[in-house]
Amino acid sequence: MDPHRARPLGVLMVATALVMASCMTSDVPVDPDVPVPASPSPSGAVDTGPSLASLGYLDNLLARAADGDWTLDVGLDSSLRLLLGGAAQTEVLRDRPLGSYDMTGIIAAGREWVAENGRGGASQSVAGLVDLLDFDHGQLEAMVVDPLAPPPTVPAFTFDPSVSQPTPGATDVGEVSEPPLDPDYETDCERFFRQFRLGEGTTRCLSATPIDAPGFAYAIYYPTPSIATFGWEESYRGLVTQAMTDAVSVYEDLGTLPSVDVVLAANLDVPGYGASMTDDAGCRLVLYPDAQRLSEPEFKQVVALELAHCLQEATFAPQSRVAYAARAWREDGLAAYLSNLVYPDPNLEWQVLTRLLEVDEVGSLVRWSAGTFVWWQYLANEEGWEGIRQLVGSLPAGGDIEDQSVALSAWLGPTDLGTFETFAQAYIDGQIIDESGASIPTAWTPPVEEQDGFIGAAGTALDLSPEPFGLEARLLVTGPDRVALRSDPGGLQLRSRPLSGQDWGELPEVFPAECLADNQLLILATRRTGAAEGVGQVSADVLERVC
């Protein structure tokens, strides 16, 4: 690897990911007697190295579409089929495992596609797949069993969550479930229980438990037990109620909560934990059987995360009209932050960070998807919820990801050292504290190949070129020499500090100041959208050899 080549933060964070491994342990499953299989290596998969495609389902779709692997409609069709057991992970996902199994973004993208292109022609398949995943309030109510009628029954069905589900990375990812997809089910009950043969003409198949929480009423819809529970025993409905109570007590002071339906889905194929779907009738918070593999605290954090999507849709309605692909950096990251605000200890969101710290493709904040929770946490620590509200309120109600970046730059103000640059320094130093009081593990450790240094001879230059709202960290090692440093920022903000610590500051004119000082200098380059485009450069001339 050329030590003089400018490298984005994502590349340099590979070593950090290895250091963090001991910190990223999960809680035990709810049922300790049910083993969770280790994630196998997909047979025949080509390892191209981690990329943003590894962050989530929508990230995978966008990365593969950008590389020309498929058009958006084909990518949506493949991705939604994967969620429904009609396509293998090896065919759809570039990198496994994913950092997030929140399916809100990919389902929203499918719904947006159908809304823009209609339900016929090339959109027909995507529309049919979306219909299998989304049930509106009226459909749910129409499926609730009549308490005066005999309960519907079908042949006995046994649900074993340890073997029956293609959980994220936990089964042979090359398997495709049966029966095949069929968007032409005669009744909504047949669609809801699509893997499971119901009695002919069955139209009532769900039970509903209304919850009248203080100031917030909702209902939990679940497979009626006389048919099959699909693992959704009464204890899980209790966990949902606890999580909703905890989340509402936090969220009601932050914004607006719409009417909410909680759906405990029967679909055994879905390799994900949950999703939120919003329309004029309110928000559906859907939990899938895979979530039953989580520990109790993690399960409740998933509920809080999905409700956080509902909160954002209602509180920031204009900004939520933007295509999900453009607002995922805000929507997913803020939902992850809010879920941690409700439940500080599970740190389920750190799974996204683990994958983000391995990414070697793009280092821009506005492309980090759910990984931006660390930015929202920093902003909350510095400016509180009001600062977050002001920033989100300043974002556009249309446009693409570049428009989001421009608006973020405008909200941050002048390009002098400010909130984003101090965030970058805290990120590199691992000094962003989450709601549990723990430091989010982002501290940067230079990879081994950097330890030999890249400056040690007169005239050697270092080029720096982060993307807008990107972070690029490099290590200068002078060896036995003191050097004079020169810099041409090229539109960048350059900061530095000795690797051993001390405060961040301007690039020094001479480094080290004396021969006995630390001879390793950490250089951090950031760029705002709208800053002068160009490549920043740092160069050195030897002043004193062999101190």
Secondary structure as GFF3:
##gff-version 3
##sequence-region A 1 547
A	DSSP	alpha_helix	9	12	.	.	.	ID=ss1
A	DSSP	alpha_helix	14	20	.	.	.	ID=ss2
A	DSSP	three_ten_helix	21	23	.	.	.	ID=ss3
A	DSSP	three_ten_helix	52	54	.	.	.	ID=ss4
A	DSSP	alpha_helix	57	66	.	.	.	ID=ss5
A	DSSP	alpha_helix	72	83	.	.	.	ID=ss6
A	DSSP	alpha_helix	89	92	.	.	.	ID=ss7
A	DSSP	alpha_helix	104	117	.	.	.	ID=ss8
A	DSSP	three_ten_helix	121	123	.	.	.	ID=ss9
A	DSSP	alpha_helix	124	133	.	.	.	ID=ss10
A	DSSP	alpha_helix	137	143	.	.	.	ID=ss11
A	DSSP	alpha_helix	188	192	.	.	.	ID=ss12
A	DSSP	beta_strand	206	213	.	.	.	ID=ss13
A	DSSP	beta_strand	216	223	.	.	.	ID=ss14
A	DSSP	alpha_helix	234	251	.	.	.	ID=ss15
A	DSSP	beta_strand	260	264	.	.	.	ID=ss16
A	DSSP	beta_strand	274	279	.	.	.	ID=ss17
A	DSSP	beta_strand	282	287	.	.	.	ID=ss18
A	DSSP	three_ten_helix	289	293	.	.	.	ID=ss19
A	DSSP	alpha_helix	296	315	.	.	.	ID=ss20
A	DSSP	three_ten_helix	319	321	.	.	.	ID=ss21
A	DSSP	alpha_helix	324	342	.	.	.	ID=ss22
A	DSSP	alpha_helix	350	356	.	.	.	ID=ss23
A	DSSP	three_ten_helix	365	367	.	.	.	ID=ss24
A	DSSP	three_ten_helix	369	372	.	.	.	ID=ss25
A	DSSP	alpha_helix	373	394	.	.	.	ID=ss26
A	DSSP	alpha_helix	401	412	.	.	.	ID=ss27
A	DSSP	alpha_helix	419	429	.	.	.	ID=ss28
A	DSSP	three_ten_helix	448	450	.	.	.	ID=ss29
A	DSSP	beta_strand	461	464	.	.	.	ID=ss30
A	DSSP	beta_strand	471	477	.	.	.	ID=ss31
A	DSSP	beta_strand	482	488	.	.	.	ID=ss32
A	DSSP	beta_strand	493	498	.	.	.	ID=ss33
A	DSSP	beta_strand	510	511	.	.	.	ID=ss34
A	DSSP	beta_strand	520	526	.	.	.	ID=ss35
A	DSSP	beta_strand	536	544	.	.	.	ID=ss36
###
